[in-house]
Amino acid sequence: ARLLVAAPGLAAQEVAGRIEGYPADHIPAGHFGKGVYFRLTGKAPFERLIYPPPIPGALGTHYRKDLGGQAVFGPDLVWVETEDYWVDPDKAAEFEGYIRRFWPSLPQGALTPDYAGIRPKLHGPGEPQPDFQLRGPEDHGIAGLMALFGIESPGLTSSLAIGEAVAEALVDD
Ligand SMILES: Cc1cc2nc3c(=O)[nH]c(=O)nc-3n(C[C@H](O)[C@H](O)[C@H](O)COP(=O)(O)OP(=O)(O)OC[C@H]3O[C@@H](n4cnc5c(N)ncnc54)[C@H](O)[C@@H]3O)c2cc1C
């Protein structure tokens, strides 16, 4: 291909390592930041999003209504070594404690495990969170290649801007 955009999320480091000529010392270290969600049994208590202050390394456990109108809380942040999407039901107590800081009347036992996601992070525990990395030929030396690393939250919100930046970089190349 004349142009290649590598945007494989959690596999960014692995895929770059498989591209012939990609300098290994230009592949940033990657970390897995798992986040789980819990769902509220019963009527959603609020109409609007609630974002408490961020937790170290992530935006923090927030409240939203999903498209079906049900209340969802999450995600937390746990550093993991493997891709494991299990949601531990025992975490409900930890979530209850956190949620009661902004919703003291959360009923006891009303949370059920929902789903999990894993963020492709470029920083480890306690390290400052860097920006997304859009690496082009000036970085790795391969013409026509843009390699994206660390497209974690808010990568979805930023996707149009990332797409524009990638397109501009490739057109200039
Ligand atoms: C718990 C959690 C909460 C989040 N919350 C938010 C939020 O509130 N707001 C927000 O903006 N963002 C949020 N994000 C981040 C958002 O989900 C990501 O930034 C976004 O999904 C990244 O998109 P992407 O296309 O770069 O990667 P992905 O969505 O991960 O897509 C990568 C694709 O590449 C494929 N792939 C991998 N390897 C290969 C290969 N070798 N060959 C071919 N295909 C391959 C994968 O199968 C996958 O389909 C959250 C993420 C998590 C985990």
The ligand as a MOL file (V3000), in Angstrom:
LIG
                    3D

  0  0  0     0  0            999 V3000
M  V30 BEGIN CTAB
M  V30 COUNTS 53 58 0 0 0
M  V30 BEGIN ATOM
M  V30 1 C -13.5870 1.6260 29.7520 0
M  V30 2 C -13.4390 2.6150 28.6340 0
M  V30 3 C -14.1580 3.8120 28.6560 0
M  V30 4 C -14.0290 4.7390 27.6320 0
M  V30 5 N -14.7630 5.8880 27.6800 0
M  V30 6 C -14.6550 6.7850 26.6880 0
M  V30 7 C -15.4260 7.9750 26.6980 0
M  V30 8 O -16.2320 8.2090 27.5990 0
M  V30 9 N -15.2480 8.8710 25.6910 0
M  V30 10 C -14.3740 8.6440 24.6750 0
M  V30 11 O -14.2550 9.4800 23.7930 0
M  V30 12 N -13.6430 7.5160 24.6280 0
M  V30 13 C -13.7650 6.5800 25.5990 0
M  V30 14 N -13.0220 5.4370 25.5650 0
M  V30 15 C -11.9920 5.3020 24.5290 0
M  V30 16 C -12.5120 4.8420 23.1860 0
M  V30 17 O -13.2540 3.6450 23.3630 0
M  V30 18 C -11.2640 4.5870 22.3070 0
M  V30 19 O -10.4500 5.7370 22.2930 0
M  V30 20 C -11.6440 4.2360 20.8980 0
M  V30 21 O -12.4440 3.0890 20.8770 0
M  V30 22 C -10.3750 3.9880 20.1050 0
M  V30 23 O -10.7410 3.6890 18.7850 0
M  V30 24 P -9.6970 2.9970 17.8480 0
M  V30 25 O -10.3940 2.8290 16.5390 0
M  V30 26 O -8.3800 3.7330 17.8980 0
M  V30 27 O -9.3940 1.5700 18.5200 0
M  V30 28 P -10.3850 0.3590 18.7630 0
M  V30 29 O -11.7860 0.8130 18.9500 0
M  V30 30 O -9.7480 -0.4610 19.8530 0
M  V30 31 O -10.3360 -0.4360 17.3960 0
M  V30 32 C -9.1530 -1.1050 16.9900 0
M  V30 33 C -9.5660 -2.1730 15.9850 0
M  V30 34 O -8.3860 -2.7450 15.4160 0
M  V30 35 C -8.5870 -4.1490 15.3180 0
M  V30 36 N -7.2980 -4.8160 15.2340 0
M  V30 37 C -6.4070 -5.0370 16.2360 0
M  V30 38 N -5.3230 -5.6930 15.7710 0
M  V30 39 C -5.5180 -5.8690 14.4350 0
M  V30 40 C -4.7520 -6.4660 13.3990 0
M  V30 41 N -3.5700 -7.0300 13.6280 0
M  V30 42 N -5.2650 -6.4490 12.1460 0
M  V30 43 C -6.4800 -5.8940 11.8940 0
M  V30 44 N -7.2570 -5.3210 12.8430 0
M  V30 45 C -6.7730 -5.3000 14.0930 0
M  V30 46 C -9.3770 -4.4890 16.5720 0
M  V30 47 O -10.0300 -5.7140 16.4290 0
M  V30 48 C -10.3360 -3.3260 16.6410 0
M  V30 49 O -11.5000 -3.5610 15.8900 0
M  V30 50 C -13.1460 4.4800 26.5640 0
M  V30 51 C -12.4360 3.2770 26.5220 0
M  V30 52 C -12.5840 2.3420 27.5480 0
M  V30 53 C -11.8180 1.0560 27.4740 0
M  V30 END ATOM
M  V30 BEGIN BOND
M  V30 1 1 1 2
M  V30 2 1 2 3
M  V30 3 2 2 52
M  V30 4 2 3 4
M  V30 5 1 4 5
M  V30 6 1 4 50
M  V30 7 2 5 6
M  V30 8 1 6 7
M  V30 9 1 6 13
M  V30 10 2 7 8
M  V30 11 1 7 9
M  V30 12 1 9 10
M  V30 13 2 10 11
M  V30 14 1 10 12
M  V30 15 2 12 13
M  V30 16 1 13 14
M  V30 17 1 14 15
M  V30 18 1 14 50
M  V30 19 1 15 16
M  V30 20 1 16 17
M  V30 21 1 16 18
M  V30 22 1 18 19
M  V30 23 1 18 20
M  V30 24 1 20 21
M  V30 25 1 20 22
M  V30 26 1 22 23
M  V30 27 1 23 24
M  V30 28 2 24 25
M  V30 29 1 24 26
M  V30 30 1 24 27
M  V30 31 1 27 28
M  V30 32 2 28 29
M  V30 33 1 28 30
M  V30 34 1 28 31
M  V30 35 1 31 32
M  V30 36 1 32 33
M  V30 37 1 33 34
M  V30 38 1 33 48
M  V30 39 1 34 35
M  V30 40 1 35 36
M  V30 41 1 35 46
M  V30 42 1 36 37
M  V30 43 1 36 45
M  V30 44 2 37 38
M  V30 45 1 38 39
M  V30 46 1 39 40
M  V30 47 2 39 45
M  V30 48 1 40 41
M  V30 49 2 40 42
M  V30 50 1 42 43
M  V30 51 2 43 44
M  V30 52 1 44 45
M  V30 53 1 46 47
M  V30 54 1 46 48
M  V30 55 1 48 49
M  V30 56 2 50 51
M  V30 57 1 51 52
M  V30 58 1 52 53
M  V30 END BOND
M  V30 END CTAB
M  END
